[in-house]
Amino acid sequence: MREYLLVLFCTAAVTYLLTGPVRKFAIAAGAMPPVRARDVHREPTPRLGGIAMFGGLCAGILVASQLDNLSKVFSQGTDIRALLSGAGIMWLLGVLDDKWGVDALVKLGGQMIAAGVMVWQGVTVITLPVPGVGPVAVSPTQGMVISVVLVVVMVNAVNFIDGLDGLAGGMVCIAAIAFFLYSYRLWYGYTISDAAPAVLFSVLLIGMCLGFLAHNMHPARIFMGDSGSMMLGLMLAVAAISITGRVDPDLITSELGSQTATVHALVPIYIPLLLPLTVIALPLADLLLAVVRRTWAGQSPFAADKRHLHHRLLQVGHSHSRAVLIMYFWAALIAFGTVAFSVTNTGRTVVLTLAGLCLVGLVVLLTPRFRPRAPRAVQAFVPPRYRRRPVARTAAAPVAESTESTELTAESAGRTSSEPMAELSAEDKRLLGGVPKGSSAVTGRGHGNGRGHGER
């Protein structure tokens, strides 16, 4: 565990330290697209945060390769090499999209190429554990198709939720923590060495997200962009593929002593890819809803809009920070709830606990305008938004406020009426000066002997 903590700290530290220089580079390179109608932020913000995250990934892998226990992961398989190859291709594609923009179909083709490179290096689904049947072998072609589809779905799901400050990084971090707990238990609890790469991938993901979130929380100073979101989605997919189909149920049966206990212990992987899909259930749901919504409206599935789940939370009335925290809550509830089923034998307790948390989440979700107020005794120690506002006002205050507002209105009206005149040319002012004003305009005894400019 100490080696994992060291890799986590190094990855987070390098990502954090690189984000500042990368932000300056993004500003200098012009990677600050103007604010679009579907954007939530109000001013241009630099992208290319994925550059710092990729640097943290490389630093974490370098540190892990020098440690006694983790260095065995590099010699036992090609998963690390495949991860670097796929992440490098995805990162480069994202950098090009952040700076110059890439067509949706070209981006999809690049994602499939990155997935194909990893499959070619051995990161592919070999068997699918089916409940009541056991491991079912798949052909190399079927395994390749399943792996590529999983990578593309994961990448686009994470990319779709990257719409609020800190949302994508936080949700991927939650998913990585849940995946780490499960894969670590398989490796050290049941001595399954095939789960070792997934444990390392999860630690790297956690470090990258934590290091970047320090700069990306609201108000964000930099965005990860597609160079970061697509890379995070790919790493989640690689962690899922590296463990799915490689866990032999017989090894766990020998440890637990019964097939029933084995089935319970393998709940997250007996249904194919259940755990990696549940840890990003919200992004996947958002992705599917967006595809159905856009296709039903006759639009391209890749057409951008402002109707994602986080956009709807803002429209309901939640603040930016509260919308992000709500998404965090539901992601953690689904991910850790799935892991809890594989850890404890008291399934009824887990179900009741999850049901209670769901009820709490629904109450928070349906009360967007609720603002708790702290007691007067502790108001000096809480943020201003939780303090009680003074109710008593002097009698002169409304009068003064009314007088002040009247003066401001008159001043703004005079400024509004004079500013357009300042923008007119001398010829336009001369023509407007001949227009009858006041009673002359009504009686027709003004300039021009009662005739308008159009009658001359």
Residue pairs with C-beta under 8 A, 6 or more apart in sequence:
3 64
3 67
3 68
3 69
3 70
4 70
4 199
4 200
4 203
6 63
6 67
7 60
7 63
7 64
7 67
7 70
7 200
7 203
7 204
7 207
8 60
8 203
8 206
8 207
8 210
9 207
10 59
10 60
10 63
10 207
11 56
11 57
11 59
11 60
11 63
11 203
11 204
11 206
11 207
11 208
11 211
12 56
12 206
12 207
12 208
12 210
12 211
13 211
14 55
14 56
14 59
14 60
14 211
15 52
15 53
15 55
15 56
15 207
15 208
15 210
15 211
15 212
16 211
16 212
16 214
16 215
18 51
18 52
18 55
18 56
19 49
19 52
19 211
19 212
19 214
19 215
19 222
20 215
22 48
22 49
22 51
22 52
22 222
23 46
23 49
23 215
23 221
23 222
25 48
25 51
26 32
26 46
26 47
26 48
26 49
26 222
27 46
29 48
29 99
30 99
31 46
31 47
31 48
31 98
31 99
31 225
32 44
32 45
32 46
32 47
33 44
33 47
34 44
35 41
35 42
35 43
35 44
36 304
37 306
38 304
38 305
38 306
38 311
40 163
40 164
40 311
40 314
40 320
41 165
41 219
41 220
45 220
45 221
45 222
45 223
46 222
46 223
47 98
47 222
47 223
47 224
47 225
47 227
48 95
48 98
48 99
48 222
48 225
48 227
49 212
49 215
49 216
49 222
49 223
49 224
49 225
49 227
49 228
50 91
50 94
50 95
50 98
50 224
50 225
50 226
50 227
50 228
50 229
50 230
50 231
51 91
51 95
51 227
52 211
52 212
53 208
53 211
53 212
53 224
53 227
53 228
53 231
53 232
54 87
54 88
54 91
54 227
54 231
56 207
56 208
56 211
56 212
57 87
57 204
57 208
57 231
57 235
58 84
60 203
60 204
60 207
60 208
61 80
61 84
61 204
64 70
64 71
64 73
64 74
64 200
65 71
65 74
70 200
72 196
73 79
73 80
73 196
73 197
73 200
74 80
76 193
76 196
77 122
77 197
78 121
78 122
78 123
79 122
79 123
79 197
79 201
79 238
79 242
80 197
80 200
81 121
82 117
82 118
82 121
82 122
82 123
82 238
83 118
83 123
83 201
83 235
83 238
85 114
85 117
85 118
85 121
86 114
86 115
86 117
86 118
86 123
86 151
86 234
86 238
87 114
87 231
87 234
87 235
89 110
89 113
89 114
89 117
90 110
90 111
90 114
90 155
90 230
90 231
90 234
91 227
91 230
91 231
93 102
93 107
93 110
93 111
93 114
93 226
93 227
93 230
94 225
94 226
94 227
94 228
94 229
94 230
94 231
95 225
95 227
96 102
97 107
97 225
97 226
97 227
98 225
98 226
98 227
102 110
104 300
104 302
105 302
107 226
108 152
108 302
111 151
111 152
111 155
111 156
111 230
112 148
112 152
114 151
114 234
115 147
115 148
115 151
115 152
115 234
115 237
116 144
116 148
118 124
118 147
118 151
118 238
119 143
119 144
119 147
119 148
123 147
123 238
123 241
123 242
124 140
124 143
124 144
124 147
124 241
125 138
125 143
125 146
125 147
125 150
125 241
125 244
125 245
126 137
126 138
126 143
126 245
126 246
127 135
127 136
127 137
127 138
127 245
127 246
128 135
128 136
128 138
128 146
128 244
128 245
128 272
129 135
129 136
129 244
129 245
129 247
129 249
129 266
129 269
129 270
129 271
129 272
130 136
130 270
130 272
131 263
131 270
131 271
134 249
135 245
135 248
135 249
138 146
138 245
143 245
147 241
150 237
150 240
150 241
150 273
150 276
151 233
151 234
151 237
151 238
151 241
153 237
153 284
153 287
154 233
154 234
154 236
154 237
154 240
154 276
154 280
155 229
155 230
155 233
155 234
155 237
156 233
156 287
157 233
157 280
157 283
157 284
157 286
157 287
158 168
158 171
158 172
158 229
158 230
158 232
158 233
158 236
158 280
158 283
159 168
159 226
159 229
159 230
159 233
160 283
160 286
160 287
160 290
160 308
161 167
161 168
161 171
161 282
161 283
161 286
161 308
161 309
161 310
161 327
162 168
162 223
162 224
162 228
162 229
163 308
163 310
163 311
164 218
164 310
164 320
164 323
164 324
164 327
165 216
165 217
165 218
165 219
165 220
165 320
165 324
166 213
166 216
166 217
166 218
166 220
166 324
167 310
167 324
167 327
168 224
168 228
168 229
168 232
169 209
169 212
169 213
169 216
169 224
169 228
169 232
170 209
170 213
170 324
170 327
170 328
171 280
171 282
171 283
171 327
171 328
171 331
172 205
172 209
172 232
172 233
172 236
172 280
173 205
173 206
173 209
173 210
173 213
174 279
174 328
174 331
174 332
174 335
175 236
175 279
175 280
175 331
175 335
176 202
176 203
176 205
176 206
176 209
176 236
176 239
177 202
177 206
177 335
178 275
178 279
178 332
178 335
178 336
178 338
178 339
179 198
179 202
179 236
179 239
179 240
179 275
179 276
179 279
179 335
180 199
180 202
180 203
180 206
181 336
181 339
182 268
182 275
182 339
182 342
183 195
183 198
183 199
183 202
183 239
183 243
184 195
184 199
185 342
185 343
186 192
186 195
186 243
186 247
187 193
187 195
187 196
187 199
190 251
190 252
190 255
190 265
191 251
191 255
192 247
192 248
192 251
192 252
194 242
194 243
194 246
194 247
195 243
195 246
195 247
197 239
197 242
197 243
198 239
198 240
198 242
198 243
201 235
201 238
201 239
201 242
202 239
204 235
205 232
205 235
205 236
205 239
208 232
209 232
212 224
212 228
215 221
215 222
216 222
216 223
216 224
218 320
218 321
218 324
224 232
236 276
236 279
236 280
237 276
239 276
240 273
240 275
240 276
240 277
243 269
244 269
244 272
244 273
244 276
247 266
247 269
249 262
249 266
252 262
252 265
252 266
253 259
253 261
253 262
256 262
256 265
263 270
264 341
264 342
264 345
265 342
266 342
267 274
267 338
267 341
267 342
268 274
268 275
268 278
268 338
268 339
268 341
268 342
269 275
274 338
275 338
275 339
277 284
278 334
278 335
278 338
279 331
279 334
279 335
279 338
280 331
281 331
281 334
281 335
282 309
282 327
282 330
282 331
282 334
285 309
286 308
286 309
289 309
290 301
290 305
290 307
290 308
291 301
293 305
293 307
294 300
294 301
294 303
294 305
295 301
309 327
310 323
310 324
310 327
313 322
313 323
313 326
313 327
313 368
314 320
314 323
316 368
317 368
317 369
318 326
318 368
322 368
326 361
326 364
326 365
329 361
329 364
330 361
333 354
333 357
333 358
333 361
337 350
337 354
340 350
340 353
340 354
341 347
341 350
344 350
371 385
371 386
372 386
373 386
373 387
373 388
374 382
374 386
374 387
374 388
376 388
379 386
379 387
379 388
421 429
424 432
431 453
434 447
434 448
434 453
435 441
435 446
435 447
435 453
436 444
436 445
436 446
436 447
436 448
437 446
440 446
440 447
444 450
448 456
